[in-house]
Amino acid sequence: MQTLVYYKDKQMLSHLWRTSKRAAVLAPGLVIAYLSVRDIFPYFNKRLPLALAILVTYALGAYILIPALMRLWRLVVPAKHLPLYCVTPDGYASDPINIGLIGSREQLIMAMQAAGWHVADPYTIRNAIFEVVAIILKKPYHGEPMTALYLFGRGQDIGFEMQLPGQGRGHRHHVRFWATTFHGIDSLSINTIAWQRRKQPSGKNLLWVGAASRDAGIAFVKHTVQLAHMIAPDTNGEREFIADGLIAHSLAKPVTTVQLQQPYQVANRAWRLRSGYLATDGQMAVLHLKR
């Protein structure tokens, strides 16, 4: 009986903690919404056409003010995510870590390109213009820039993408990689991987830790109301897609599977009707790139 009471109390405390965290995340958005309606929108509405005033107010709130407040919040309450998933610039959980490739940067690029992947261009003004032009002209942009997600305290070292055949913009396979080092390939495990490499290492025998997922359209991000790609719930399938493609092209050989955690779920950042979570079995498939 005491065990049951303890379990219920623990469950209630856990629920209260989750609710308080959600309220803390919601509060900045409500403050920004209030200020936007009371001060920001009236200011622009007096100087710009209505549609443009609404657009400027939305952009200012969603892309500048709310992210700034979220980042301040994450300075106080940092995300404890290593080695499970990468995070957004403001520290929110994003794509699970699920694949690792061993080799040099040159090997990684050559192998992925040979398997049909394209290197994602960096976010620059020039590439942003290319992206906008491609959207307007309804042209494919195979090197479309990826937003930065963080692991080891730094944004991805390189990203790859592959458009889904017959699907429109916003539907693609993609993976981000971060380089790190490891000890003893024969006994590679969660404990032999260097999870604190804040600077990108160099060398011929690196472990490229990857977060593979599939974009399944465009949606609003929950905590910033920004427009972003919506991630498909099954991240295990994306890991297998990359691994099977490299093996089928004789570009890599499987080495081991590292168990990072028991199967778990990560909250989907974008609003999604059918599934609010990304599912993973907690495993990272490791392959050795062939020379």
C-alpha positions as CSV (number, residue, x, y, z in Angstrom):
1,M,0.0,0.0,0.0
2,Q,2.8,2.4,0.9
3,T,4.5,1.6,-2.4
4,L,1.4,2.5,-4.3
5,V,1.0,5.8,-2.4
6,Y,4.7,6.6,-3.1
7,Y,4.2,5.8,-6.8
8,K,1.1,8.0,-7.1
9,D,2.9,10.9,-5.2
10,K,5.9,10.6,-7.5
11,Q,3.6,10.5,-10.6
12,M,1.8,13.6,-9.4
13,L,5.0,15.5,-8.7
14,S,6.3,14.5,-12.2
15,H,3.0,15.8,-13.7
16,L,3.3,19.1,-11.8
17,W,6.9,19.5,-12.9
18,R,6.0,18.9,-16.6
19,T,3.1,21.3,-16.3
20,S,5.2,24.0,-14.7
21,K,7.8,23.7,-17.5
22,R,5.2,24.0,-20.2
23,A,3.8,27.1,-18.4
24,A,7.3,28.6,-18.3
25,V,7.6,27.9,-22.1
26,L,4.2,29.4,-22.8
27,A,4.6,32.5,-20.7
28,P,7.2,34.3,-23.0
29,G,4.9,33.6,-26.0
30,L,1.9,35.2,-24.2
31,V,4.0,38.2,-23.2
32,I,5.2,38.7,-26.8
33,A,1.6,38.2,-28.1
34,Y,0.3,40.9,-25.7
35,L,3.1,43.3,-26.5
36,S,2.5,42.7,-30.2
37,V,-1.2,43.5,-30.0
38,R,-0.8,46.5,-27.7
39,D,2.4,48.2,-29.0
40,I,4.2,46.6,-31.9
41,F,1.4,46.1,-34.4
42,P,-0.2,49.6,-33.8
43,Y,3.2,51.1,-34.4
44,F,3.7,49.4,-37.8
45,N,0.0,49.7,-38.7
46,K,0.3,53.5,-38.7
47,R,3.2,53.4,-41.1
48,L,2.6,50.4,-43.4
49,P,-0.3,48.7,-45.2
50,L,-2.3,46.3,-43.0
51,A,-1.0,43.0,-44.5
52,L,2.6,44.2,-44.3
53,A,2.1,45.4,-40.7
54,I,0.8,42.0,-39.7
55,L,3.8,40.3,-41.5
56,V,6.4,42.5,-39.9
57,T,4.8,42.0,-36.4
58,Y,4.8,38.2,-36.9
59,A,8.4,38.1,-38.1
60,L,9.6,40.3,-35.3
61,G,7.8,38.2,-32.6
62,A,8.4,34.7,-34.0
63,Y,12.0,35.1,-35.3
64,I,13.6,37.6,-33.0
65,L,11.8,38.3,-29.7
66,I,10.5,34.8,-28.7
67,P,13.8,33.0,-29.7
68,A,15.7,35.6,-27.6
69,L,13.6,34.9,-24.6
70,M,13.8,31.1,-25.1
71,R,17.6,31.3,-25.3
72,L,17.7,33.2,-22.0
73,W,15.5,30.5,-20.5
74,R,17.9,27.8,-21.7
75,L,20.8,29.6,-20.1
76,V,19.0,29.1,-16.8
77,V,17.7,25.6,-17.5
78,P,20.1,23.9,-20.0
79,A,18.9,20.9,-21.9
80,K,20.5,17.6,-20.8
81,H,20.5,15.8,-24.1
82,L,23.9,14.1,-24.7
83,P,24.1,11.6,-26.2
84,L,20.5,11.1,-27.1
85,Y,19.5,14.0,-29.5
86,C,20.6,17.2,-31.0
87,V,18.9,20.5,-29.9
88,T,17.7,23.7,-31.5
89,P,19.7,27.0,-31.0
90,D,17.4,27.7,-28.0
91,G,18.0,24.3,-26.5
92,Y,14.9,22.4,-27.3
93,A,15.0,18.7,-28.2
94,S,15.1,18.0,-31.9
95,D,16.2,14.9,-34.0
96,P,17.4,11.7,-32.2
97,I,21.0,10.6,-32.7
98,N,20.8,7.3,-34.7
99,I,23.7,6.7,-37.0
100,G,27.5,6.9,-37.0
101,L,30.0,6.7,-39.9
102,I,33.7,6.1,-39.4
103,G,36.2,7.8,-41.8
104,S,37.6,11.1,-42.9
105,R,35.5,14.1,-44.1
106,E,36.5,13.4,-47.6
107,Q,35.4,9.8,-47.4
108,L,32.1,10.9,-45.8
109,I,31.3,13.3,-48.7
110,M,32.4,10.9,-51.4
111,A,30.4,8.0,-50.0
112,M,27.2,10.0,-49.4
113,Q,27.3,11.6,-52.8
114,A,27.9,8.3,-54.5
115,A,24.8,7.0,-52.7
116,G,22.7,9.9,-54.1
117,W,22.9,12.5,-51.4
118,H,23.6,16.2,-51.8
119,V,25.7,18.3,-49.4
120,A,23.6,21.0,-47.8
121,D,24.8,24.5,-48.6
122,P,25.6,26.8,-45.6
123,Y,23.1,29.5,-44.6
124,T,24.3,32.7,-46.3
125,I,22.5,35.7,-47.9
126,R,23.4,34.4,-51.3
127,N,22.0,30.9,-50.6
128,A,18.9,32.3,-49.0
129,I,18.2,34.2,-52.2
130,F,18.7,31.1,-54.2
131,E,16.2,29.3,-51.9
132,V,13.6,32.0,-52.3
133,V,14.1,32.1,-56.1
134,A,13.8,28.3,-56.3
135,I,10.5,28.4,-54.3
136,I,9.0,31.1,-56.5
137,L,10.1,29.4,-59.7
138,K,9.1,25.9,-58.3
139,K,12.6,24.7,-59.1
140,P,14.5,22.0,-57.1
141,Y,17.3,23.2,-54.9
142,H,19.3,20.0,-54.1
143,G,21.7,21.8,-51.7
144,E,19.0,23.7,-49.8
145,P,20.5,25.0,-46.6
146,M,19.6,23.4,-43.3
147,T,19.0,25.2,-40.1
148,A,21.6,24.6,-37.4
149,L,21.0,22.0,-34.8
150,Y,23.5,21.5,-32.0
151,L,25.5,18.6,-30.5
152,F,28.7,18.9,-28.5
153,G,27.8,22.6,-28.1
154,R,28.2,23.3,-31.8
155,G,26.2,23.3,-35.0
156,Q,26.4,20.4,-37.4
157,D,29.8,20.0,-39.2
158,I,28.1,18.9,-42.4
159,G,24.6,18.0,-43.6
160,F,23.2,15.9,-46.5
161,E,19.8,15.8,-48.1
162,M,17.9,13.8,-50.7
163,Q,14.6,14.9,-52.2
164,L,11.7,12.4,-52.0
165,P,10.6,11.4,-55.6
166,G,7.2,12.7,-56.5
167,Q,6.9,14.9,-53.4
168,G,6.7,18.6,-53.3
169,R,9.0,21.0,-51.4
170,G,9.3,20.3,-47.7
171,H,9.6,16.5,-48.3
172,R,13.1,15.2,-48.1
173,H,15.5,12.8,-46.4
174,H,18.2,14.6,-44.5
175,V,20.9,13.9,-42.0
176,R,23.3,16.2,-39.9
177,F,26.7,15.0,-38.9
178,W,29.1,16.0,-36.1
179,A,32.7,14.8,-36.0
180,T,34.1,13.3,-32.8
181,T,36.7,10.7,-31.7
182,F,36.5,7.3,-30.0
183,H,38.6,4.7,-28.3
184,G,38.9,1.1,-29.5
185,I,36.7,0.3,-32.5
186,D,36.4,-3.3,-31.4
187,S,34.6,-2.3,-28.2
188,L,32.8,0.8,-29.4
189,S,30.2,1.7,-26.9
190,I,28.5,4.7,-25.4
191,N,31.4,5.0,-22.9
192,T,34.2,4.9,-25.6
193,I,32.8,7.8,-27.7
194,A,34.0,11.4,-26.9
195,W,30.8,13.3,-26.3
196,Q,32.3,16.6,-25.2
197,R,34.3,17.6,-28.4
198,R,33.2,21.3,-28.6
199,K,35.6,21.9,-31.5
200,Q,35.5,19.9,-34.7
201,P,38.4,17.4,-34.8
202,S,40.3,16.5,-37.9
203,G,41.8,13.2,-39.0
204,K,41.2,10.1,-41.1
205,N,39.5,8.0,-38.5
206,L,36.7,10.1,-37.1
207,L,33.3,9.1,-35.9
208,W,30.6,11.1,-37.7
209,V,27.7,11.1,-35.3
210,G,24.5,11.6,-37.2
211,A,20.9,12.6,-36.7
212,A,18.8,11.2,-39.6
213,S,15.2,12.1,-40.1
214,R,12.7,12.8,-42.9
215,D,10.9,16.1,-43.6
216,A,7.2,15.6,-44.1
217,G,5.9,19.0,-45.0
218,I,5.8,22.5,-43.4
219,A,4.3,23.4,-40.0
220,F,4.5,25.9,-37.2
221,V,7.1,25.4,-34.4
222,K,5.3,25.1,-31.1
223,H,7.4,27.4,-28.9
224,T,8.3,30.1,-31.5
225,V,5.4,29.9,-34.1
226,Q,8.1,29.9,-36.8
227,L,7.5,28.1,-40.0
228,A,9.7,25.0,-40.3
229,H,9.9,21.5,-41.7
230,M,7.8,18.9,-39.9
231,I,9.6,15.7,-39.0
232,A,8.1,12.3,-39.7
233,P,7.7,10.2,-36.5
234,D,9.8,7.1,-37.6
235,T,13.4,8.1,-37.2
236,N,14.6,4.4,-37.1
237,G,13.5,4.0,-40.8
238,E,15.7,6.9,-41.8
239,R,18.8,5.4,-40.1
240,E,18.1,2.1,-42.0
241,F,17.6,4.1,-45.3
242,I,21.1,5.6,-45.1
243,A,22.8,2.4,-43.9
244,D,21.1,0.2,-46.5
245,G,22.0,2.6,-49.3
246,L,25.7,2.8,-48.3
247,I,25.9,-1.0,-48.0
248,A,24.0,-1.6,-51.3
249,H,26.5,0.6,-53.1
250,S,29.5,-1.1,-51.4
251,L,30.5,2.2,-49.8
252,A,30.4,1.0,-46.2
253,K,30.3,-2.0,-44.0
254,P,28.4,-2.4,-40.7
255,V,30.6,-2.4,-37.5
256,T,28.3,-2.4,-34.5
257,T,25.2,-1.0,-32.9
258,V,25.6,1.3,-29.9
259,Q,22.8,1.3,-27.4
260,L,22.4,4.9,-26.4
261,Q,19.2,4.5,-24.4
262,Q,16.2,2.2,-24.2
263,P,13.4,3.1,-26.8
264,Y,12.2,6.6,-26.1
265,Q,10.3,9.5,-27.6
266,V,11.2,13.1,-28.4
267,A,8.5,15.8,-28.6
268,N,8.0,16.9,-32.2
269,R,8.8,20.6,-32.3
270,A,6.3,21.2,-35.1
271,W,2.5,21.0,-34.7
272,R,1.4,17.6,-36.0
273,L,-2.1,16.2,-36.1
274,R,-1.2,12.4,-36.1
275,S,1.9,12.2,-33.9
276,G,3.3,14.7,-31.5
277,Y,6.5,12.6,-31.0
278,L,9.5,11.3,-32.8
279,A,10.0,7.6,-32.0
280,T,13.4,5.9,-31.7
281,D,14.7,2.6,-30.5
282,G,17.6,4.4,-28.8
283,Q,20.2,2.7,-31.1
284,M,23.0,4.2,-33.2
285,A,24.1,2.0,-36.1
286,V,27.8,2.5,-36.8
287,L,29.3,1.8,-40.2
288,H,32.9,1.9,-41.5
289,L,33.3,3.9,-44.7
290,K,35.4,2.0,-47.3
291,R,38.5,3.7,-48.7
